[in-house]
C-alpha cells in the first residue's frame, strides 16, 4: 500500500480559489440534497485554558470511490505568538477498502479554501447579482479568503472591513488593496460595515452577537461563518427575524452549533432552508431585490470530502504531467 503525503507547499502549487473550485464545493451542498450522504456529527475537543478547539469531520457520498476524514484546529491565542489560529490535516481513504490513499498536511489550507468557496456559493445564490460593496467583519486568513471569493461571483468594486485590532485591520486593508485592486475602507464599528455593504460576511470566533438586526437594509445578504460551536454566536435574534430567507448548510447542525441555536422563534427555525436544496434547484434562492437574506455556514464533512478529492485529482495530474515531460 502506497500512501501519498502532500505538504502545504505542494498543494498550494496546484489549487486555486477560483470558479472551478467554487463549483466543486457547490456539488457538496447539492449532494446533501440529492444523494445519500453519511455524515456523522462533528466531534469537537475543547481546550478552554488555551482558547483552542479541535474538530473532526467526515462524510461519505454514496457511489463515490473515496472520502475524507479531517482534523482541524482553531487556537485563537496563536496570533499573539506569531502563529496562525487555524491548522489541521486531511486523510483521503478508499471507499471500498478503507485504505488511506493520501495525507494532506496542509496546515488548514484546504479547510480555508473550501470555507471561502462555500461563502461564494452562498453569495452566488442569495445576494443580488449587482452587489458591488462587500463588508467583512474579521481580519484573519478566512476574512481574506472570503473577500477574494466574493470577487469570483459578484462585481465587487470596494469593501469595508472591521476588526478589533487596528493594526491587523490596517494590514488587511493594505494587503487586500494590493492583491485585489479594489479600495478597502476601515470601519470604526461593525454597524458601519453592515449599513454600507451589499454583502456582509462575518468571520469571527465571537461568543456574543456582533450583527444587530436593526442595521439590516432591504436587499442585503449576510453570510455568517463563525458560529460553529455551542458557545459561539455572531447574529442577534433580531437579525434572523429580519431576514426574509434564512439558509444554512444543514438545519440540524445550525440548531446545535450555529445561529439557530437557542432561537426562541420556532416559526423561524421551521422556515429555514438548506443551501443544498437551493443549489439543486429544489427550492428558490433570492426571489426579489429587496429581500434580506442570511446564510449560516457551520462547515460540513461533505465539503471536506469534495475538496480532498479535488486536490488529489489536481496533484495526481501534476505528477503525471511531470513524468510525461521526463
VENBEL-V225602 format. One line per field, one symbol per residue. phi: phi as a letter, one per 20 degrees, with the letter a starting at -180 (. if undefined). burial: b if it has 16 or more other C-alpha atoms within 10 Angstrom, else e. Layout:
BEGIN
phi: ???
burial: ???
END
This chain:
BEGIN
phi: .ddfdceffffffddcecffffffffffffffedcedecfgfecdecffdlcbcdccaadegneebbddcdcccdeeggfdmdffdbqbccddffedmffdbddeelngffgffffffffffffddeffefdddcddpcfffgfffffffffcbffdbbdccbfeffffffggffffffdmcfcdeeebggffffddecdcdccefdcgdcegfefdgnfdcdddeecbfedaddefffffffebdcbfcfffffecdfefmfeefffffefcegffefenfcfefdbfegedccddencffffffffffffffffffffffffff
burial: eeeeeeeeeebeeebebbeebbebbbbbbbbbbeeebeeeebeeeeeeeeebbbbbbbbbbeeeebbbbbbbbbbbeeeeeeebbbbbbbbbbebeeeebbbbbbbbbbbbbbbbbbbbbbbbbbbbbeebbbbbbbbbbbbbbbbbbbbbbbbebebbbbbbeeeeebbebbeebbeeeeeebbbbeebbbbbebbbbbbbbbbbeeebbbbebbbebbbbbbbbbbbeebbbbbbebbebbbbbbbbbbebbbbbbbbbeeeeeebbeebbbbbbbbbeeeebbeeeebbbbbbbbbbbbbbbbbbbbbbebbeeeeeeeeeee
END
